[in-house]
Amino acid sequence: MWELIVPHLTLAAFPDKLFQLPREMPLLWAVGLILYPILSVYPQELLFRTAFFRRYHALFPRTLTKVERQFPGALYRTQIPDDAAEKITTV
């Protein structure tokens, strides 16, 4: 919902500021678009997926998918041990 409201409020209050970063610093904007998923989203996925599946393991029984049968170990849930992920996520 906010993703619809904030641009309109910005356009109404500060029309010159809307899309200022891509207009004035396109290289920084592009680098941010590329690095954000790599440095923020993916590590969070690795940490929280382990905690999620550990907590709700009864709801998600472990069955091998077609890809996992063809490539054993390729899609292991995470490379972080369960106890380490649990310690990191209980901050």
C-alpha positions, 0 to 999 in steps of 0.5 A, spaced: 500 500 500 505 504 501 509 503 495 503 506 492 502 512 497 509 515 498 510 516 490 504 520 490 505 524 496 513 525 494 510 528 487 505 532 491 510 535 496 517 535 492 516 534 485 523 535 483 525 530 488 521 524 485 526 519 481 532 524 483 537 518 484 536 515 478 536 522 474 542 525 478 547 519 479 544 513 475 551 509 476 550 509 483 542 507 482 544 501 478 549 499 482 544 499 488 539 495 484 545 490 483 548 489 489 542 490 494 539 483 492 546 480 493 548 483 499 542 483 503 536 479 500 540 473 499 544 472 506 537 474 509 534 468 505 539 463 508 539 465 515 531 465 516 529 459 511 533 455 516 529 458 522 523 457 518 523 450 516 526 448 523 520 451 526 515 449 522 518 442 519 511 438 521 508 442 516 513 441 510 515 434 510 522 433 506 520 430 500 525 430 494 523 434 488 525 432 481 531 437 481 533 434 487 533 427 485 537 429 478 542 433 482 543 431 489 545 436 494 545 442 489 539 445 492 540 443 500 536 448 504 542 452 507 549 451 508 549 454 515 548 449 520 541 449 524 544 451 531 548 457 528 542 460 524 538 459 530 543 463 534 544 468 529 536 469 528 534 470 535 537 477 537 
